[in-house]
Amino acid sequence: MSVNYGSKRIVVGAHYGLRDWLAQRVTAGLMALFTVILLAQVIFSSGPIGYDKWAGIFSTQWMKALTFAVIIALLYHVWIGVRDIWMDYVKPVSIRLSLQIFSIVWLVACAGWAIQVLWRL
């Protein structure tokens, strides 16, 4: 005789769990590393820190590339968090979809602005 203890769990949803959890940790690690590198450059620089010093830090090609990678990581990090908030707390599909589209447009606009600022130096 077969005994059924409990009910079988029906799994629903997008199944982003592990991938998003790992992406959040990797992007956070990259942003933390960038922060340490930037702080080291500021702390170990001589003289007062003004516009010229900041422009000098971000004028090298490797720093621009690293900053660009961090901008992309930050945007992806934010997207995962905001998307999860919309999926967890906004139940009407039309409102949730509208908020997700608005979030994507806003993040792409922020990326464009950040890249424009970075390469203007």
C-alpha positions in Angstrom: 0.0 0.0 0.0 1.4 3.4 -1.0 1.0 6.2 1.6 1.2 9.8 0.5 2.6 12.1 3.2 1.9 15.7 2.5 1.2 17.2 -0.9 3.3 17.4 -3.9 4.7 20.9 -4.3 3.8 22.6 -7.6 6.6 24.8 -8.7 5.6 28.0 -10.5 7.4 31.2 -11.5 10.3 32.2 -13.6 12.9 30.0 -11.8 15.6 32.7 -11.8 16.7 31.9 -8.2 20.3 30.6 -8.3 21.4 32.5 -11.4 20.1 35.8 -10.0 21.6 35.1 -6.6 25.0 34.4 -8.1 24.7 37.4 -10.5 24.0 39.7 -7.5 27.1 38.4 -5.6 29.4 38.7 -8.7 28.2 42.2 -9.5 28.5 43.3 -5.9 32.0 41.8 -5.7 33.0 43.7 -8.8 31.6 47.0 -7.4 33.4 46.4 -4.1 36.7 45.8 -5.9 36.2 49.0 -7.9 35.5 50.9 -4.7 38.7 49.6 -3.2 40.8 50.5 -6.3 39.2 54.0 -6.4 39.8 54.6 -2.7 43.4 53.4 -3.0 44.0 55.9 -5.8 42.4 58.7 -3.7 44.1 57.9 -0.5 47.6 57.4 -2.0 47.5 60.5 -4.2 49.4 63.6 -3.1 47.9 67.0 -2.8 44.4 68.3 -2.6 41.7 66.4 -4.5 39.9 68.6 -7.0 38.5 68.2 -10.5 41.9 67.8 -12.0 42.8 64.9 -9.7 39.4 63.1 -10.4 39.8 63.7 -14.1 43.3 62.3 -13.9 42.1 59.1 -12.2 39.4 58.5 -14.8 41.5 59.6 -17.8 43.5 56.3 -18.2 42.0 53.8 -20.6 42.1 50.9 -18.1 40.2 53.0 -15.5 37.6 53.9 -18.2 37.2 50.2 -19.1 36.9 49.2 -15.5 34.4 51.9 -14.8 32.4 50.9 -17.8 32.3 47.3 -16.6 31.2 48.5 -13.1 28.5 50.6 -14.7 27.2 47.6 -16.6 27.4 45.4 -13.4 25.6 48.1 -11.4 22.8 48.3 -14.0 22.4 44.5 -14.0 22.5 44.4 -10.2 19.8 47.1 -10.0 17.7 45.4 -12.7 17.7 42.0 -10.8 16.6 43.7 -7.6 14.0 45.9 -9.1 12.5 43.1 -11.2 12.3 40.9 -8.2 10.4 43.7 -6.3 8.0 44.1 -9.1 7.5 40.3 -9.5 7.0 39.8 -5.7 4.8 42.8 -4.8 2.9 44.0 -7.8 0.2 41.4 -8.7 -1.7 43.0 -11.6 0.2 41.9 -14.7 -0.4 45.1 -16.7 1.0 47.3 -13.9 3.9 45.0 -13.3 4.8 44.9 -17.0 4.5 48.7 -17.2 6.8 49.1 -14.2 9.3 46.7 -15.7 9.3 48.5 -19.1 9.8 51.9 -17.3 12.6 50.4 -15.2 14.4 49.1 -18.3 14.0 52.4 -20.1 15.3 54.3 -17.1 18.3 52.0 -16.6 19.2 52.3 -20.3 19.0 56.1 -20.1 21.2 56.1 -17.0 23.7 53.9 -18.7 23.8 56.3 -21.7 24.3 59.2 -19.4 27.0 57.5 -17.4 28.9 56.5 -20.5 28.6 60.0 -21.9 30.0 61.4 -18.7 32.8 58.9 -18.5 34.1 59.3 -22.1 33.7 63.1 -22.1 36.8 63.4 -19.8 
